[in-house]
């Protein structure tokens, strides 16, 4: 669940950031995808760490 939450939040944040910077539709999509992937990877590490320590 942490991974999916990270993916969703990252995509939303990336899209918002690109829109704030007056990006085109492709810019918004690229930012959303990149931030979504990055946050999903961070969520994956968080999930593994939590699983190891709990």
C-alpha positions as CSV (number, residue, x, y, z in Angstrom):
1,X,0.0,0.0,0.0
2,X,2.9,2.4,0.7
3,X,4.1,1.8,-2.8
4,X,0.8,2.7,-4.4
5,X,0.3,5.7,-2.2
6,X,3.8,6.9,-3.1
7,X,3.0,6.4,-6.8
8,X,-0.2,8.3,-6.6
9,X,1.2,11.2,-4.5
10,X,4.3,11.5,-6.6
11,X,2.2,11.6,-9.8
12,X,-0.1,14.3,-8.4
13,X,2.8,16.3,-7.1
14,X,4.7,16.1,-10.4
15,X,1.7,17.1,-12.4
16,X,1.0,20.0,-10.1
17,X,4.6,21.1,-10.3
18,X,4.7,21.0,-14.1
19,X,1.4,22.8,-14.3
20,X,2.6,25.5,-11.9
21,X,5.7,26.0,-14.1
22,X,3.4,26.5,-17.2
23,X,4.3,23.2,-18.9
24,X,2.6,21.7,-21.8
25,X,0.5,18.5,-21.6
26,X,3.5,16.4,-22.4
27,X,5.6,18.2,-19.7
28,X,2.9,17.5,-17.2
29,X,2.7,13.8,-18.2
30,X,6.5,13.5,-18.0
31,X,6.7,15.1,-14.6
32,X,3.8,13.0,-13.3
33,X,5.4,9.8,-14.5
34,X,8.9,10.6,-13.2
35,X,7.7,11.7,-9.8
36,X,5.4,8.8,-9.6
37,X,8.2,6.3,-10.3
38,X,10.6,8.0,-7.9
39,X,8.0,8.1,-5.1
40,X,7.1,4.4,-5.8
41,X,10.7,3.4,-5.5
42,X,11.0,5.3,-2.2
43,X,7.8,3.6,-1.0
44,X,9.3,0.2,-2.0
45,X,12.4,0.9,0.2
46,X,10.1,2.1,3.0
47,X,8.1,-1.1,2.8
48,X,11.1,-3.3,2.8
49,X,12.6,-1.5,5.8
50,X,9.3,-1.7,7.7
51,X,9.0,-5.4,7.0
52,X,12.6,-6.0,8.2
53,X,12.2,-4.1,11.4
54,X,8.7,-5.1,12.4
